[in-house]
Amino acid sequence: MATALNPPLPSSTPRSTRLTAFSSSFYTSSLLPKLSLHSLNRDCKFKFELRALDQELGLGLGLRSRHSSSDTGHFQLLSSSSATPMSTAAALKASPPVLPVKRVCLFYCDETRELAERVAAESDAVELRSISWRTFEDGFPNLFIPNAHGIRGQHVAFLASFSSPGVIFEQLSIIFALPKMFTLSFTLVLPFFPTGSVERMEEEGDVATAFTLARILSTIPISRGGPTSLVIFDIHALQERFYFGDNVLPCFESGIPLLKQRLQQLDDSNNITIAFPDDGAWKRFHKQLQHFPMIICTKVREGDQRIVRLKEGNAQGRHVVIVDDLVQSGSTLIECQKVLAAHGAAKVSAYVTHGVCPNRSWERFQHDNGGKQQASI
């Protein structure tokens, strides 16, 4: 489990100016190993639901799985070791049915390989399956799924990462192919929905690419078990669920439970105040963090600049944790930190679910070799 980033500062640097950064690091860019927005919980378990047995298999027969790798499993009828036969009702109480574990074939792309390996290490029910990611001479994908017959009748999942437009097409090709291989069910885990912040039009001519990507994913073929389950973490706006069609079942998860778990482990956990950089972040997360004192900041435009100001709440003497769904350039976090420090915050930290940080903007959260803060901090 990762700890909060708190790089050493010169003794002359006031503690209130330190900006500590958290991130659940679901975004799997190649820059992230260098990023100072560390994972809040590197041991986070990737959980798959258990599928219940068909109701007809529990009619008083006392069935127990032999741990078969197949979906339905092989079962044996349990009998009492007593000389006197037990009634069906008594047998049920003595030997309740044991549900079989849902086994999942997990595929992954190059960027999610490490995460997939950690997922498989957490559960014997997850079997890693590889894909040959090749290209033709013209650069277009030349893809191959080894042992495709082996996933027939199996629950299948794909761990995707749409980190750039250049990798989306090849992953979509796999995503559209897997459900058609007679899989029992198909789950697409797309932790970061990359066009989520482009979800509306501000003037005629704007293109809401969040809707475009949602429409593409809504055309994923149906597997034997029905529509694809689509898992996304902290999508930028909850109303984007209505962008998806009926061929997919979007499931929106959040990294906030990991944040709450991490905050409880801090030495000053009783002195935490949550800050939101704008009203949008407050609307998105405040109900999950309502037992904490809160601060709401706001962005106002002054000429060509957007200035962050404290709208409501008290930062005096508190460890303030800024919460948002993603970070791009980092400017909002940095400006928010300055405002909170000016209002007397004892310490300022930040949590984002998705540390995108294009153009090496993660460097704004690092310190140089001399131990001095970057000018932007």
N, C-alpha and C positions, 0 to 999 in steps of 0.2 A: 504494500500500500504506500503510495507516494505521500510525501509530506509537503507542507506549504513551502513555496519558494520564499526564502528570506535571506538573500545574499548579504554578506557583511558590508557595512557601510563605514565610512570614516567616522571617527568619534565625534567629529564636529557636525555631522549630519543629524538633524532632529529625527527622532523615531517616527514622528507623525508624518514625515514625508516619504516613508517607505511604502512602496507599492508591492504587495505580495500577490501572486497570481496563482489561481487554481484553474484547472481545466480537466474535464473527463476525457479529453483527447479522442473522441470518437472519429474525428476527421483524420484520415490516414495519409496525409500528404508526406512526401519524402522529407520535408523540412522539419516535421514534428520531432524527430529524435534530438534536434538542436534547440527546440523551443522551450522557453522557460515557463510555459503554461503547462504544468505537469499533470499527470493523471491523478485524479482524486482517489481512485481505488483501482490499482493495477490488478487486483485479484478479483475484480468483479466477475461473478459467475454469469455465464451466458445460459439462460434457462429456457428450456423447451417444455411446453405443457405435456401432461400425461393424458393419454386418450383412454377413456373408460371402455370396459368390455361391453359387447353387445348385451343388452338387458336379458336376452334369452339365455345367456351362458351363466346366469346367476340364479337360476330357479331351484335353489336348494341342493345343488349338486356338489358344492364344496370344491370348486376348481382351483388348481394351483398351476402357475406357469413353470415350465421346465427351462425357462430362460432361452427360448428359441430366438434366433436372430430374425425370423420371419415376422411379418406384421401381426398375423393372427396368433401365432405361437402354437405349441402342442400342449395339451392339457391331460391330466390324469385325474381319475375319480378317486377321492380320498375315502378311505373306510376307517371305521373305528377299530382301535386295537383291543377294545373290550370284547369279552365273549358275548355280551348282550348287545344286539344291534341297537343303535341309537335312532331316535326319531329324526326326521328331516330337520325339524326346527332346532333340536338340540345339536345336531351336526353343524348347522350353520353358526351357532354360537361358539362351538368349540373350534371350528376351522373356517373362519370367514374367508371369502374369496380374496385372492391376491391378484392385484391388477398388474398386467405386464407393462414393462417399461417401453415407452415409445422410442424406437431406434430411428436415428436421423442420419442420412448421408449428407455431410456438409461440404459444399464446394466453396471455393474462394478465388479471388483474383490475386495478382502479385502483391498489391498494396495491403491486403488483409491477411496474408499468409501467417504472420506472427500472431495476430489476434485469433485466427482460426485454430492454430496449434494450442493456444492457451485454453480456448473453449473446449477442445477435445480432451485436454488433460484434466478437465474438471469433471468429466462424465464418461463412463464406459458406454453410454447409450449413443454417443456421437462418433461417427466414423468419418474420418477425413477422406475426401475424394479429390484428386487433382485434375487439372485441365491443362492441355498443351496450348500455351498462348504463343502461337507463331504468326509470322506475317509473310506475305508474298513480297516479291521484289518491288512491287509498286507501293508497298506500305499498307495495303489492306489486310485485314485479319485472315489468318489461316488457322482455324481453331479445330481442336479435336478433343472429344470426351472419351477417355479410355474406359473399356468395359461398360459400355452404355447399357448392355443387356442386364448388367448386375443391379441397376437401380429400378428395374421394373417391379412394381408392387411395393416400393419403398417410400417412406417419407423423405423428401429431399428439401434442402435449404441452400441458398446461395448468399454468401456474405459479400456484399458489393461495396464499392467505393467510387463514387462519381466525383473524383477530385479535380478533374479537368475535362473539357469537352473532348479531348483527344482519346480518352479511355472509355467514354460512354458507349460508343457504337459497338465495340467488341464485347463489352459486358452485356449489352442488350441482346446481342446475338446469342449468348449463352442463356440468358434469362428467358428468351422466347423458345429456346430449344428444349430445355430440361422438362417442362411440364408435358411436352408431347411425347416423352419417352415412357409413357404408361406409368408414370409415378403415382403413388397413392395420394400424395398431397405435395404442394409446393409452397415454400415460404421464402420470400425475398426480404433479406435484412439489409436495409439501406439506411445506416445510422444518420447520415447527413443528407438532407434534401437540398441540393446546392442552389436551386433557383427560388428557394422559399421567400427570399426578401424582395423578389420582383413579382409581387402578387396582385398589384393593382395598377390602374392607369391614372396618371395625374393630368394628362392632356391628350387630346386626340392624336393618335399616332404611336403612343406608347404600346409596347408589346409585353403582356404579362407572361413571361416565360415559365413562371410557376405553373400556370394552367397548361402550357404546352407540354411540359414534362409529365404532369399528372395524366394528361390524355394519352401520352405514349405508354405509360405504365399500365393504364387501364385496359390496354389491348393485349396484355399478356395472355396466352392461351390458357384455357381451363384444364386442370389436371383431372384425373379420375375422381378425386375427392371433392372437386368443386373449384371455386375461385381461388386465386392466389392470395395468401396472407402477406401483407406488406407492412413491415415493421420500420418505423422512423422515430428517431429520438429528437425531441424538442424542435419540431417543425416551427418555422418562424411565426406563423399565424394559424391559430386553430381552425379558422374558417376555411383553410385550404383543404380540409377533409372533403368538402363538397365539390372540389375540382375533380375528384376521382370518380370513375364510372362504376357500374355494378359488377364488372368482371374481376375486381380486386376488392379485398377487405382490408382497408388501411387500419393499422393499429398504432396509435401514437403513444410512445413511451417517453420518459423523462429522466434526465440525469440528476434531478433535484434530490431524490432520496439518497444518492451517494454524497451529495453536498451536506445534507443534514447529518448523515452518519459521520462524515469527517469533522464537522463543526462540534459534534458532541465529544470528540476526542481531544479537542484543544484545551490547553490549560486555562484559558480565559473564556470558556464556553458560556459562562453566565454573564459575559459582558459583550455579547455579540449583537450588533445591529445590522440589519439587511438594508442595502441601498440599491435603488433602481435608477439607472442612468436616464430613463425617460418614462413617460406614461405607458408606452407600449410594453416595456419590460414589466412594469407593475401589473398591468392587466394580465400578462402572460403567466406570471409566477406568484403573485401575492397570496393566492389561496393555499398554495402548498407551503408557504412560509409564514402563515399568519400568526403563529405563536411567538415570533420574534418582533422586537421593536423595528420600525421601518422608517426609511428616509426615501423621499422621492425627489429626484432631480429633474430638471427640464432643460431643453435646448431652445435658445432664443437666437434669432438672427439679428446681428448688428452689422449692417453693410454687407460685405462679402463673407463675414465670419459667422460661425455658429458657436455661441457661447453657452457653456453649461452653468446653470445656477441651481442652488438648493431651493426647492419648492416648498417642502414641508419635512419636519422631523428634526431631531437633535443629535448631533454627532459628538458633542463635547465628552471627552474622556472615554469614548467607546472604541471597540475594535469593529470597524465598519467593513462589511463584506459586500462588494458590488456584485450584483447578479445580472447576467444577460445570457441570451441564447448563443451568441457567437461574437467573435472578434475578427475584424478585418485589418484595418490600418492601426488600430489601437488608440486612435486620437480621443475617442469618447471616454475610454477608461482612464486615460492619463489626465484629461481635463476634469473628469469627475473626481479623481483622486486629489487634485489640487484644491478643488472647492471644499472637499471634506476635510482636508488637512487645515485649510484656512478657518474652518468652523470648529476646530479643536479636537478632531479625531485623534485618538492615541495611536491607532494603527489602521492602515487601509489595506485590504486584500481584495482580490477579484476572482470570481468564478464565471466561466463560460463553458457551455457544453461542447461547442465546436470552435477550436482554435484554428481558424482558416489561415490568417496571417500571410496574404500574398506579398510578393516583392520583398521578402525577408523582413517584414514588419515586426516579426518576433524579436528582432534585435533591439527594439525600443524598450524591451523589458529586461534586457541584460545589462551587466556592468562591464566596463573595460578592464584590462588586466591590472590597471593601477588601482582598482577598487573604487573609482569614482563613478558617480552616476552619469548616464548619458544626459545630454542637454535637454532632451525631450521629456525626461522623467520629472 
